[in-house]
Amino acid sequence: MSQKEENAISPCREEDFPEWYQQVIRAADLAENSEVRGCMVIKPWGWAIWERIQLILDGMFKATGHRNAYFPLFIPLSYLQKEAEHVEGFAKECAVVTHHRLEVRDGKLVPAGELSEPLVVRPTSETIIGAAYARWINSYRDLPILINQWANVVRWEMRPRLFLRTAEFLWQEGHTAHETEQEAWEETVRMLGVYERFARDYLAIPVIKGEKTESERFPGAVRTLCIEAMVQDRKAIQAGTSHFLGQNFAKASGIRFQSREGKLEYAWTTSWGVSTRLVGTLIMTHSDDDGLVLPPRISPSQVVFLPILTKENCRSQVLEYAERLANSLRETYWEGQKISVEFDTRDIGGGNKNWEWIKKGIPIRIEIGPRDLENLSVTLYRRDRPHRKKEAVLIQNLPQRVCEILSEMQQGMLQRAQEFRCKHTHIIENKKDFYDFFTPLNSEKPEIHGGFALAHWNGSVNVETQIKNDLKVTIRCIPFDLIPEPGKCIFTGEPSRGRVLWAKAY
Amino acid sequence: MSQKEENAISPCREEDFPEWYQQVIRAADLAENSEVRGCMVIKPWGWAIWERIQLILDGMFKATGHRNAYFPLFIPLSYLQKEAEHVEGFAKECAVVTHHRLEVRDGKLVPAGELSEPLVVRPTSETIIGAAYARWINSYRDLPILINQWANVVRWEMRPRLFLRTAEFLWQEGHTAHETEQEAWEETVRMLGVYERFARDYLAIPVIKGEKTESERFPGAVRTLCIEAMVQDRKAIQAGTSHFLGQNFAKASGIRFQSREGKLEYAWTTSWGVSTRLVGTLIMTHSDDDGLVLPPRISPSQVVFLPILTKENCRSQVLEYAERLANSLRETYWEGQKISVEFDTRDIGGGNKNWEWIKKGIPIRIEIGPRDLENLSVTLYRRDRPHRKKEAVLIQNLPQRVCEILSEMQQGMLQRAQEFRCKHTHIIENKKDFYDFFTPLNSEKPEIHGGFALAHWNGSVNVETQIKNDLKVTIRCIPFDLIPEPGKCIFTGEPSRGRVLWAKAY
């Protein structure tokens, strides 16, 4: 068997990254397109990953004082119109409900009961939540309001892509209202920090925190902060955003309160969200040519037992031995939580089972055959090593060894992603190098081709538009953690207040 | 202060039960109507109850082998039409998406981009999930499929009522596919059992398990099973349903598989669901004239500490003492879980704070003032006793006493609800008594007026229709746990195979 054939995913990353991405999803049985244009079906393994994301983030939101609530799916057209930039930003991608029943006319089922005012399926909930906050808030004593909702939203997509861009997607949206500008700004920054920590510590994805330029701002926001990840084709993915909305939405929705000084003032609001897009980011960051690779902290299960039951005469002994070990591992704590263990006894052939779990990205596979039983050991495979590389572990060492490996993997995956991003992030000092960097055929330095470019910029939208038209490259953010270093815009020679982050993006 | 004035909710249950219900929701700050007709906003305390319901049920579903997944919000019109009874059942209450963007025409924002096929916002997901199962299932080896989804659904409501009947509601819907009729039927019964146990053991709501008559069946089902609860106005609420769908939806969606014998066969499917309606049922079952009363197992928190901070000179001592006790209670386990404790130091007056928590239904309130500090005790109030009835508890006994009370409350609330239902369930042997039972002004026996009636019935839809028209009374179910006892229909004198359960219902 040639090296080539050994990979489970075809094409491989180098050959065709977008197609490889689709195939990883299919091989791991995460999701599929439905017959409803742009809407996906999230299958159990994909959903289990999203459930882990929800559970962990929800805990982080609650630890920062937020509570969950739920607001209507439908937004009256008139609400959406209250904020001019907002409606302009979303008008082109709204699913609109116009009727409230069906009836048979001329033998055909057709919409009936036309609504006097059409309803929009929420693309985001600033306006409908704003209307509620306007009812709830009277005095500074009612502030802050710190609420999050887990919900589905719809933005009609012309070029859908599983997880990354779907017409319906699932997300959380935090919506907060504050007494002062300062408080609202601090909240905006705080939640960006939560997203960064979550991405880093759980998804093992290093992200760059920063601020969007005006042209990439959320429609209606005063400032939009974001976290940007680099995936393995060196493109950027916006993995989460946190918006400082100023008083824009408070004015649009009439969120006013009696201040401590007895004056009627508009509240300061924020909103922030991450979505099922995180699952796509996770896949593109860590997966390899054998399929998904899951960081142990986010994997629905950390370990799968694969008893080898081919020999009839010792089948029951192997099974019993494996079950005892699996149950003991289920009582083992890793990072304060019991290890989640799958036990796969399906009769579909050892090779098939093994490959299925490789493609699903489970961190550790434990094979147990008659010989392991004799040796009082197991054969362990880890997903962050080549799939044939095995390790014999004596059963008395198994719990400890599993914990060690899980910790190593979690750290190792983050480190690998950090190194990858570091290797493909370059300071670029002139226009020619910039164009070379983003144009494969022109490149004189192929070894530093593509990725994140840090370059000076004069702050002009025109330059952004030009670059986007020429190279499909955009400013991903003005990074927070760069030491401000004045310079000259590499495109115009005009003064720049600091480097910004450029990349092609999903 | 008169006895009357002491109740927090006006009107009281006896005066106007439906209005009392609305006022309990408002007083506990659970939910409110939005400006979108029939859609509610679920506020944080209401959502926290739903979150508890989700968490516990989700565990029960997983323990019975189910996994979660997620299917599209939108259903193509053509899918809905595949099952004739199904589309007829839902056509009158469908929100229909006809356009996918908005544009300004004559200065007015209007729907644009008309869809070639309208999309229905899911009222339930049999058809869209059926289409997926048809893709996934090829062989008997692919069966059973045991999937649940947590989702929002929309059924246009002409007379909405918070939690009980809303245009958008939240629910879980289980959808399973099986190789045999027997297996599918067992699943249908199993999940009804899960619902019954959940209602009884967590919500402290005793329910009657049974089967719906043909006229009350889910559109497209072969058999519909249900759990029925009695609330305090002696009406019934259908709290959950489990449908045996036979091969109806498999035929409609083309869910076929190669059998063990190599034949192509249709799968047998089930579906089952409970919704945010459970929150309404919970409110109507247990609340009193002071507001919500929550069973400890479902309450988002079990205990609230209310330090009395009015005396400036010992404020910090009281606070410190109360915090120490609260933290120690937070580390106390009740039924294997840490007790959830609220700590309310808001400066809104002790009486206001106390009443707020009474109305929110928290099981135990603990007041701590300077005198408690002197006595090394606390003053404890429980929600299932009159609000003034207090109990001094020495601090060394506090954890144990709290656990005792929580267990007592959980059991006591179920027992009280069982006794109430028992008291208001009557065997009725003739038509006159039946009409009297359900007609207040005619009643000659007011002490047994209203509630559940067990009466013989000939099995005819015509009789059901007549009774519904005359009395607004319907057959809630054919109870499972009644010993079959042949008799004569009390309306027609015709043979009956057993008594059925009649009631007015929400």
Interface residues (C-beta under 8 A of the other chain):
Chain A: E32 S34 E35 V36 C39 M40 V41 I42 K43 P44 G46 W47 A48 W50 E51 R67 N68 A69 Y70 F71 P72 L73 F74 I75 P76 L77 L80 Q81 V87 A91 K92 E93 C94 A95 V96 V97 T98 H99 H100 R101 L102 E103 L109 V110 P111 G113 P118 L119 V120 V121 I128 A131 A132 R135 I147 A151 N152 V154 W156 E168 L170
Chain B: E32 S34 E35 V36 C39 M40 V41 I42 K43 P44 G46 W47 A48 W50 E51 R67 N68 A69 Y70 F71 P72 L73 F74 I75 P76 L77 L80 Q81 V87 A91 K92 E93 C94 A95 V96 V97 T98 H99 H100 R101 L102 E103 L109 V110 P111 G113 P118 L119 V120 V121 I128 A131 A132 R135 I147 A151 N152 V154 W156 E168 L170
